[in-house]
Amino acid sequence: MRERRSGAIVHISSISIRMAGPRHTWDHCTEVALEAVSDRLRVKVKPFGIDAFVIEPGSIQTEYAKVAVGARRAESGFGPYRSLAKAIIK
C-alpha cells in the first residue's frame, strides 16, 4: 500500500458500543479500543495515501443471544459456591 500510495485498512467493530450495558464491559472496552487505534492509524497512514476506517455492522441474525442467555442461566446456580451464597443472603 505504501509503494502504491493507496489503500484502505478496514476494522470491523460493532454498533453495540453505542449502547453498552453492565454485562458487556470487556466487549465494549475492546470495541472502543479498536476504534481509537483506527483513529490514530488513520492519521499515521494518511501521508502515504492510505485510509483507515471502522465498519460498525448493526444487528444480524445469530445464535449469540440464545447462547448468552443459556450461559447466564447455567451460572445463576452459583456452582460450588451455592451454599456460601445462600449463607450470605440470609
A tleap script that builds the chain and sets N, CA, C and O, in Angstrom:
source leaprc.protein.ff14SB
mol = sequence {
  NMET ARG GLU ARG ARG SER GLY ALA ILE VAL
  HIE ILE SER SER ILE SER ILE ARG MET ALA
  GLY PRO ARG HIE THR TRP ASP HIE CYS THR
  GLU VAL ALA LEU GLU ALA VAL SER ASP ARG
  LEU ARG VAL LYS VAL LYS PRO PHE GLY ILE
  ASP ALA PHE VAL ILE GLU PRO GLY SER ILE
  GLN THR GLU TYR ALA LYS VAL ALA VAL GLY
  ALA ARG ARG ALA GLU SER GLY PHE GLY PRO
  TYR ARG SER LEU ALA LYS ALA ILE ILE CLYS
}
set mol.1.N position { 0.829 -1.190 0.000 }
set mol.1.CA position { 0.000 0.000 0.000 }
set mol.1.C position { 0.871 1.251 0.000 }
set mol.1.O position { 0.565 2.233 -0.675 }
set mol.2.N position { 1.950 1.204 0.758 }
set mol.2.CA position { 2.815 2.382 0.787 }
set mol.2.C position { 3.469 2.607 -0.567 }
set mol.2.O position { 3.587 3.743 -1.024 }
set mol.3.N position { 3.899 1.513 -1.213 }
set mol.3.CA position { 4.518 1.653 -2.533 }
set mol.3.C position { 3.525 2.199 -3.554 }
set mol.3.O position { 3.880 3.041 -4.379 }
set mol.4.N position { 2.292 1.725 -3.501 }
set mol.4.CA position { 1.252 2.185 -4.433 }
set mol.4.C position { 0.706 3.553 -4.052 }
set mol.4.O position { 0.087 4.241 -4.864 }
set mol.5.N position { 0.947 3.934 -2.798 }
set mol.5.CA position { 0.421 5.177 -2.240 }
set mol.5.C position { -1.106 5.231 -2.296 }
set mol.5.O position { -1.714 6.269 -2.556 }
set mol.6.N position { -1.694 4.059 -2.039 }
set mol.6.CA position { -3.152 3.996 -1.946 }
set mol.6.C position { -3.541 2.710 -1.240 }
set mol.6.O position { -2.792 1.733 -1.227 }
set mol.7.N position { -4.714 2.732 -0.662 }
set mol.7.CA position { -5.217 1.541 0.008 }
set mol.7.C position { -6.112 1.912 1.170 }
set mol.7.O position { -6.289 3.083 1.503 }
set mol.8.N position { -6.665 0.890 1.769 }
set mol.8.CA position { -7.562 1.099 2.905 }
set mol.8.C position { -7.377 -0.025 3.910 }
set mol.8.O position { -7.274 -1.195 3.543 }
set mol.9.N position { -7.336 0.342 5.164 }
set mol.9.CA position { -7.288 -0.619 6.263 }
set mol.9.C position { -8.664 -0.572 6.920 }
set mol.9.O position { -9.096 0.472 7.409 }
set mol.10.N position { -9.336 -1.704 6.923 }
set mol.10.CA position { -10.711 -1.768 7.412 }
set mol.10.C position { -10.762 -2.555 8.714 }
set mol.10.O position { -10.306 -3.697 8.775 }
set mol.11.N position { -11.311 -1.950 9.742 }
set mol.11.CA position { -11.528 -2.626 11.020 }
set mol.11.C position { -13.026 -2.881 11.174 }
set mol.11.O position { -13.850 -2.033 10.834 }
set mol.12.N position { -13.363 -4.052 11.688 }
set mol.12.CA position { -14.766 -4.390 11.918 }
set mol.12.C position { -15.044 -4.284 13.414 }
set mol.12.O position { -14.439 -4.997 14.215 }
set mol.13.N position { -15.941 -3.412 13.780 }
set mol.13.CA position { -16.319 -3.206 15.174 }
set mol.13.C position { -17.774 -3.638 15.336 }
set mol.13.O position { -18.214 -4.602 14.709 }
set mol.14.N position { -18.504 -2.936 16.163 }
set mol.14.CA position { -19.909 -3.267 16.375 }
set mol.14.C position { -20.673 -2.018 16.779 }
set mol.14.O position { -20.168 -1.177 17.522 }
set mol.15.N position { -21.874 -1.912 16.289 }
set mol.15.CA position { -22.734 -0.788 16.665 }
set mol.15.C position { -23.093 -0.864 18.152 }
set mol.15.O position { -23.552 0.118 18.736 }
set mol.16.N position { -22.882 -2.027 18.752 }
set mol.16.CA position { -23.252 -2.217 20.161 }
set mol.16.C position { -22.472 -1.314 21.108 }
set mol.16.O position { -22.895 -1.124 22.248 }
set mol.17.N position { -21.335 -0.747 20.669 }
set mol.17.CA position { -20.610 0.146 21.581 }
set mol.17.C position { -21.392 1.417 21.860 }
set mol.17.O position { -21.093 2.130 22.818 }
set mol.18.N position { -22.380 1.707 21.046 }
set mol.18.CA position { -23.216 2.889 21.269 }
set mol.18.C position { -24.235 2.659 22.372 }
set mol.18.O position { -24.902 3.597 22.807 }
set mol.19.N position { -24.362 1.413 22.829 }
set mol.19.CA position { -25.357 1.085 23.855 }
set mol.19.C position { -24.809 0.036 24.819 }
set mol.19.O position { -25.375 -1.048 24.954 }
set mol.20.N position { -23.729 0.358 25.473 }
set mol.20.CA position { -23.079 -0.584 26.383 }
set mol.20.C position { -23.937 -0.837 27.617 }
set mol.20.O position { -24.635 0.053 28.104 }
set mol.21.N position { -23.869 -2.053 28.102 }
set mol.21.CA position { -24.598 -2.428 29.311 }
set mol.21.C position { -23.651 -3.073 30.310 }
set mol.21.O position { -22.488 -3.313 29.987 }
set mol.22.N position { -24.117 -3.352 31.498 }
set mol.22.CA position { -23.246 -3.882 32.548 }
set mol.22.C position { -22.651 -5.255 32.238 }
set mol.22.O position { -21.605 -5.603 32.787 }
set mol.23.N position { -23.280 -6.027 31.387 }
set mol.23.CA position { -22.749 -7.357 31.076 }
set mol.23.C position { -21.846 -7.359 29.847 }
set mol.23.O position { -21.380 -8.415 29.421 }
set mol.24.N position { -21.601 -6.198 29.285 }
set mol.24.CA position { -20.810 -6.116 28.058 }
set mol.24.C position { -19.537 -5.300 28.263 }
set mol.24.O position { -19.003 -4.746 27.302 }
set mol.25.N position { -19.053 -5.219 29.472 }
set mol.25.CA position { -17.937 -4.336 29.786 }
set mol.25.C position { -16.703 -4.623 28.950 }
set mol.25.O position { -16.176 -3.718 28.304 }
set mol.26.N position { -16.230 -5.861 28.949 }
set mol.26.CA position { -14.990 -6.171 28.224 }
set mol.26.C position { -15.183 -6.058 26.725 }
set mol.26.O position { -14.308 -5.551 26.022 }
set mol.27.N position { -16.302 -6.517 26.235 }
set mol.27.CA position { -16.582 -6.402 24.807 }
set mol.27.C position { -16.612 -4.933 24.405 }
set mol.27.O position { -16.048 -4.552 23.379 }
set mol.28.N position { -17.263 -4.123 25.207 }
set mol.28.CA position { -17.352 -2.689 24.937 }
set mol.28.C position { -15.961 -2.060 24.927 }
set mol.28.O position { -15.639 -1.277 24.034 }
set mol.29.N position { -15.141 -2.401 25.915 }
set mol.29.CA position { -13.787 -1.835 26.008 }
set mol.29.C position { -12.950 -2.175 24.781 }
set mol.29.O position { -12.249 -1.313 24.250 }
set mol.30.N position { -13.018 -3.424 24.329 }
set mol.30.CA position { -12.206 -3.811 23.174 }
set mol.30.C position { -12.690 -3.127 21.899 }
set mol.30.O position { -11.877 -2.758 21.052 }
set mol.31.N position { -13.987 -2.955 21.755 }
set mol.31.CA position { -14.506 -2.277 20.563 }
set mol.31.C position { -14.100 -0.800 20.565 }
set mol.31.O position { -13.712 -0.266 19.526 }
set mol.32.N position { -14.186 -0.141 21.714 }
set mol.32.CA position { -13.780 1.260 21.814 }
set mol.32.C position { -12.279 1.388 21.554 }
set mol.32.O position { -11.845 2.322 20.880 }
set mol.33.N position { -11.489 0.461 22.081 }
set mol.33.CA position { -10.042 0.479 21.845 }
set mol.33.C position { -9.741 0.316 20.356 }
set mol.33.O position { -8.875 1.006 19.818 }
set mol.34.N position { -10.446 -0.586 19.698 }
set mol.34.CA position { -10.245 -0.783 18.263 }
set mol.34.C position { -10.538 0.502 17.493 }
set mol.34.O position { -9.813 0.852 16.562 }
set mol.35.N position { -11.586 1.192 17.878 }
set mol.35.CA position { -11.910 2.447 17.203 }
set mol.35.C position { -10.840 3.507 17.459 }
set mol.35.O position { -10.514 4.285 16.563 }
set mol.36.N position { -10.297 3.544 18.666 }
set mol.36.CA position { -9.232 4.502 18.979 }
set mol.36.C position { -7.978 4.194 18.161 }
set mol.36.O position { -7.339 5.104 17.633 }
set mol.37.N position { -7.630 2.917 18.059 }
set mol.37.CA position { -6.466 2.513 17.260 }
set mol.37.C position { -6.678 2.911 15.802 }
set mol.37.O position { -5.769 3.436 15.159 }
set mol.38.N position { -7.858 2.663 15.294 }
set mol.38.CA position { -8.154 3.004 13.904 }
set mol.38.C position { -8.071 4.513 13.673 }
set mol.38.O position { -7.565 4.957 12.643 }
set mol.39.N position { -8.566 5.299 14.628 }
set mol.39.CA position { -8.492 6.759 14.507 }
set mol.39.C position { -7.044 7.233 14.437 }
set mol.39.O position { -6.708 8.079 13.608 }
set mol.40.N position { -6.194 6.698 15.293 }
set mol.40.CA position { -4.781 7.091 15.295 }
set mol.40.C position { -4.067 6.589 14.046 }
set mol.40.O position { -3.251 7.298 13.457 }
set mol.41.N position { -4.384 5.358 13.648 }
set mol.41.CA position { -3.771 4.792 12.451 }
set mol.41.C position { -4.118 5.631 11.221 }
set mol.41.O position { -3.275 5.837 10.349 }
set mol.42.N position { -5.341 6.106 11.155 }
set mol.42.CA position { -5.772 6.942 10.034 }
set mol.42.C position { -4.862 8.155 9.885 }
set mol.42.O position { -4.473 8.507 8.772 }
set mol.43.N position { -4.524 8.790 10.992 }
set mol.43.CA position { -3.648 9.963 10.969 }
set mol.43.C position { -2.243 9.571 10.509 }
set mol.43.O position { -1.611 10.291 9.735 }
set mol.44.N position { -1.761 8.423 10.992 }
set mol.44.CA position { -0.395 7.983 10.672 }
set mol.44.C position { -0.218 7.600 9.205 }
set mol.44.O position { 0.824 7.880 8.613 }
set mol.45.N position { -1.231 6.959 8.614 }
set mol.45.CA position { -1.061 6.447 7.249 }
set mol.45.C position { -1.572 7.401 6.168 }
set mol.45.O position { -1.342 7.162 4.982 }
set mol.46.N position { -2.245 8.456 6.548 }
set mol.46.CA position { -2.779 9.404 5.567 }
set mol.46.C position { -1.702 9.969 4.642 }
set mol.46.O position { -1.945 10.075 3.439 }
set mol.47.N position { -0.519 10.338 5.150 }
set mol.47.CA position { 0.520 10.855 4.254 }
set mol.47.C position { 0.946 9.859 3.168 }
set mol.47.O position { 1.526 10.260 2.159 }
set mol.48.N position { 0.669 8.590 3.362 }
set mol.48.CA position { 1.030 7.566 2.378 }
set mol.48.C position { -0.121 7.269 1.416 }
set mol.48.O position { -0.024 6.350 0.602 }
set mol.49.N position { -1.208 8.037 1.504 }
set mol.49.CA position { -2.353 7.814 0.631 }
set mol.49.C position { -3.229 6.652 1.064 }
set mol.49.O position { -4.034 6.147 0.282 }
set mol.50.N position { -3.073 6.234 2.299 }
set mol.50.CA position { -3.819 5.092 2.829 }
set mol.50.C position { -4.884 5.603 3.796 }
set mol.50.O position { -4.651 6.541 4.559 }
set mol.51.N position { -6.034 4.983 3.751 }
set mol.51.CA position { -7.108 5.344 4.673 }
set mol.51.C position { -7.316 4.197 5.656 }
set mol.51.O position { -7.042 3.040 5.336 }
set mol.52.N position { -7.792 4.513 6.831 }
set mol.52.CA position { -8.144 3.502 7.836 }
set mol.52.C position { -9.504 3.890 8.388 }
set mol.52.O position { -9.742 5.048 8.732 }
set mol.53.N position { -10.378 2.926 8.467 }
set mol.53.CA position { -11.705 3.236 8.982 }
set mol.53.C position { -12.330 2.018 9.645 }
set mol.53.O position { -11.840 0.895 9.529 }
set mol.54.N position { -13.422 2.277 10.340 }
set mol.54.CA position { -14.121 1.244 11.100 }
set mol.54.C position { -15.512 1.055 10.507 }
set mol.54.O position { -16.211 2.022 10.205 }
set mol.55.N position { -15.894 -0.194 10.348 }
set mol.55.CA position { -17.259 -0.526 9.953 }
set mol.55.C position { -17.966 -1.042 11.201 }
set mol.55.O position { -17.451 -1.916 11.899 }
set mol.56.N position { -19.141 -0.499 11.474 }
set mol.56.CA position { -19.929 -0.915 12.637 }
set mol.56.C position { -21.224 -1.562 12.168 }
set mol.56.O position { -22.250 -0.889 12.061 }
set mol.57.N position { -21.187 -2.863 11.887 }
set mol.57.CA position { -22.422 -3.520 11.442 }
set mol.57.C position { -23.493 -3.461 12.527 }
set mol.57.O position { -23.187 -3.464 13.720 }
set mol.58.N position { -24.727 -3.409 12.105 }
set mol.58.CA position { -25.845 -3.422 13.039 }
set mol.58.C position { -26.203 -4.844 13.430 }
set mol.58.O position { -25.384 -5.757 13.328 }
set mol.59.N position { -27.402 -5.012 13.866 }
set mol.59.CA position { -27.885 -6.305 14.333 }
set mol.59.C position { -27.943 -7.312 13.184 }
set mol.59.O position { -28.388 -6.994 12.082 }
set mol.60.N position { -27.486 -8.523 13.464 }
set mol.60.CA position { -27.566 -9.604 12.488 }
set mol.60.C position { -28.131 -10.842 13.170 }
set mol.60.O position { -28.051 -10.970 14.392 }
set mol.61.N position { -28.686 -11.732 12.408 }
set mol.61.CA position { -29.315 -12.944 12.935 }
set mol.61.C position { -28.242 -13.976 13.295 }
set mol.61.O position { -27.609 -14.549 12.409 }
set mol.62.N position { -28.038 -14.210 14.588 }
set mol.62.CA position { -27.091 -15.227 15.045 }
set mol.62.C position { -27.682 -15.958 16.245 }
set mol.62.O position { -28.768 -15.628 16.721 }
set mol.63.N position { -26.955 -16.943 16.716 }
set mol.63.CA position { -27.360 -17.692 17.906 }
set mol.63.C position { -26.791 -17.054 19.183 }
set mol.63.O position { -26.964 -17.602 20.272 }
set mol.64.N position { -26.123 -15.917 19.062 }
set mol.64.CA position { -25.425 -15.308 20.195 }
set mol.64.C position { -26.345 -15.080 21.394 }
set mol.64.O position { -26.000 -15.463 22.512 }
set mol.65.N position { -27.493 -14.472 21.183 }
set mol.65.CA position { -28.391 -14.161 22.303 }
set mol.65.C position { -28.854 -15.431 23.006 }
set mol.65.O position { -28.884 -15.484 24.236 }
set mol.66.N position { -29.213 -16.445 22.239 }
set mol.66.CA position { -29.688 -17.689 22.842 }
set mol.66.C position { -28.574 -18.346 23.665 }
set mol.66.O position { -28.820 -18.829 24.770 }
set mol.67.N position { -27.369 -18.363 23.135 }
set mol.67.CA position { -26.233 -18.962 23.845 }
set mol.67.C position { -25.906 -18.151 25.101 }
set mol.67.O position { -25.654 -18.727 26.160 }
set mol.68.N position { -25.908 -16.825 24.990 }
set mol.68.CA position { -25.591 -15.971 26.137 }
set mol.68.C position { -26.606 -16.146 27.257 }
set mol.68.O position { -26.230 -16.237 28.426 }
set mol.69.N position { -27.884 -16.194 26.912 }
set mol.69.CA position { -28.924 -16.381 27.925 }
set mol.69.C position { -28.774 -17.748 28.575 }
set mol.69.O position { -28.913 -17.869 29.792 }
set mol.70.N position { -28.495 -18.769 27.792 }
set mol.70.CA position { -28.287 -20.114 28.341 }
set mol.70.C position { -27.109 -20.155 29.296 }
set mol.70.O position { -27.172 -20.815 30.333 }
set mol.71.N position { -26.034 -19.455 28.955 }
set mol.71.CA position { -24.855 -19.414 29.823 }
set mol.71.C position { -25.182 -18.714 31.138 }
set mol.71.O position { -24.752 -19.158 32.202 }
set mol.72.N position { -25.941 -17.619 31.068 }
set mol.72.CA position { -26.312 -16.897 32.290 }
set mol.72.C position { -27.183 -17.766 33.184 }
set mol.72.O position { -27.040 -17.728 34.406 }
set mol.73.N position { -28.075 -18.540 32.604 }
set mol.73.CA position { -28.916 -19.425 33.408 }
set mol.73.C position { -28.068 -20.487 34.086 }
set mol.73.O position { -28.302 -20.819 35.248 }
set mol.74.N position { -27.098 -21.017 33.380 }
set mol.74.CA position { -26.221 -22.041 33.957 }
set mol.74.C position { -25.401 -21.461 35.108 }
set mol.74.O position { -25.154 -22.147 36.100 }
set mol.75.N position { -24.979 -20.206 34.983 }
set mol.75.CA position { -24.175 -19.568 36.027 }
set mol.75.C position { -25.006 -19.204 37.250 }
set mol.75.O position { -24.463 -19.100 38.349 }
set mol.76.N position { -26.281 -19.011 37.087 }
set mol.76.CA position { -27.104 -18.496 38.173 }
set mol.76.C position { -27.234 -19.451 39.352 }
set mol.76.O position { -27.701 -19.047 40.416 }
set mol.77.N position { -26.831 -20.706 39.187 }
set mol.77.CA position { -26.891 -21.653 40.299 }
set mol.77.C position { -25.724 -21.503 41.262 }
set mol.77.O position { -25.674 -22.210 42.269 }
set mol.78.N position { -24.794 -20.614 40.990 }
set mol.78.CA position { -23.621 -20.315 41.807 }
set mol.78.C position { -22.618 -21.467 41.883 }
set mol.78.O position { -21.603 -21.341 42.568 }
set mol.79.N position { -22.871 -22.575 41.206 }
set mol.79.CA position { -21.920 -23.687 41.173 }
set mol.79.C position { -21.486 -24.120 42.559 }
set mol.79.O position { -22.323 -24.291 43.446 }
set mol.80.N position { -20.178 -24.302 42.758 }
set mol.80.CA position { -19.678 -24.786 44.044 }
set mol.80.C position { -19.845 -23.777 45.183 }
set mol.80.O position { -19.636 -24.124 46.345 }
set mol.81.N position { -20.216 -22.544 44.867 }
set mol.81.CA position { -20.363 -21.505 45.887 }
set mol.81.C position { -21.811 -21.315 46.318 }
set mol.81.O position { -22.129 -20.357 47.023 }
set mol.82.N position { -22.683 -22.215 45.903 }
set mol.82.CA position { -24.111 -22.078 46.202 }
set mol.82.C position { -24.377 -21.961 47.704 }
set mol.82.O position { -25.113 -21.073 48.134 }
set mol.83.N position { -23.787 -22.846 48.499 }
set mol.83.CA position { -24.042 -22.802 49.947 }
set mol.83.C position { -23.513 -21.505 50.559 }
set mol.83.O position { -24.149 -20.941 51.449 }
set mol.84.N position { -22.372 -21.032 50.099 }
set mol.84.CA position { -21.822 -19.771 50.597 }
set mol.84.C position { -22.737 -18.605 50.209 }
set mol.84.O position { -23.010 -17.730 51.030 }
set mol.85.N position { -23.206 -18.595 48.968 }
set mol.85.CA position { -24.099 -17.528 48.513 }
set mol.85.C position { -25.383 -17.506 49.334 }
set mol.85.O position { -25.864 -16.436 49.706 }
set mol.86.N position { -25.936 -18.674 49.616 }
set mol.86.CA position { -27.162 -18.736 50.422 }
set mol.86.C position { -26.907 -18.215 51.834 }
set mol.86.O position { -27.753 -17.524 52.401 }
set mol.87.N position { -25.746 -18.543 52.404 }
set mol.87.CA position { -25.407 -18.074 53.752 }
set mol.87.C position { -25.270 -16.553 53.783 }
set mol.87.O position { -25.674 -15.913 54.753 }
set mol.88.N position { -24.708 -15.982 52.738 }
set mol.88.CA position { -24.540 -14.529 52.670 }
set mol.88.C position { -25.894 -13.842 52.538 }
set mol.88.O position { -26.134 -12.802 53.151 }
set mol.89.N position { -26.765 -14.425 51.742 }
set mol.89.CA position { -28.085 -13.832 51.523 }
set mol.89.C position { -28.902 -13.812 52.805 }
set mol.89.O position { -29.672 -12.878 53.029 }
set mol.90.N position { -28.748 -14.825 53.649 }
set mol.90.CA position { -29.509 -14.884 54.911 }
set mol.90.C position { -29.051 -13.832 55.811 }
set mol.90.O position { -29.561 -13.706 56.924 }
savepdb mol mol.pdb
quit
